[in-house]
Amino acid sequence: MHEEQPQVHLARYITIAVDIATRIVRGEYRIGQKIFGRSTLAGKYNVSPETIRRALTLLQERGIVDVMPGVGVVVKSDRAAREYLADYNQKKVLLDIQERLSELLKEREKLNYEIDKLTNQLLDYTFKMAGRLQKLDEITVPDNSPLLGRSLAETDFRARTGATVLSIYRNGHEILSPEAKTTLHAGDVLIVVGTPESARMVDQMVNGNEIDG
């Protein structure tokens, strides 16, 4: 379930003041023209008289309208309306940036949580698998090994141990990826890859504990 993102909104009286100023700049309301009374404006914008009062006070403070008792709201200056809208647009840009930044911070927080969660899962899995990971081992074939003279295929090496012979060092030479028909000699050093359990089984085979006669 996602938490609802907090939103940053302009106060309603400000948006009403902006709308009236915009109409003045467009020429819908001309200098000297009476707009409406507070009650009419409250009905027009579907807000309380107090909200209209605050909007008109803002416009009057900026020199855009005059609020005359017994007369109503009269347009005073379209230039002041343009200046007010310019200021408003600058603040709106900052407000939009603030809102987008807030959203991105929330997204980053969520991503950090997911990254931490996956990292912990990976570490947990790695530790569990640590004892079963493959590794390289060197195992020397002794002089009395029952594997002497027998090939890797004959000993069924891979099936019995689960290990793979990568190479055999013999008399200073390396036999890379030995074929299944390669026979084993005394002193051969087997380079095998497999789990720790596989290495143990190879050692047992080489020393005669796991091979059939």
Secondary structure, 3 states (H helix, E strand, C coil): CCCCCCCCCCCHHHHHHHHHHHHHHHCCCCCCCECCCHHHHHHHHCCCHHHHHHHHHHHHHCCCEEEECCCEEEECCHHHHHHHHHHHHHHHHHHHHHHHHHHHHHHHHHHHHHHHHHHHHHHHHHHHHHHHCCEEEEEECCCCCCCECCECCCCCHHHHHCCEEEEEEECCEEEECCCCCCEECCCCEEEEEECHHHHHHHHHHHCCCCCCC
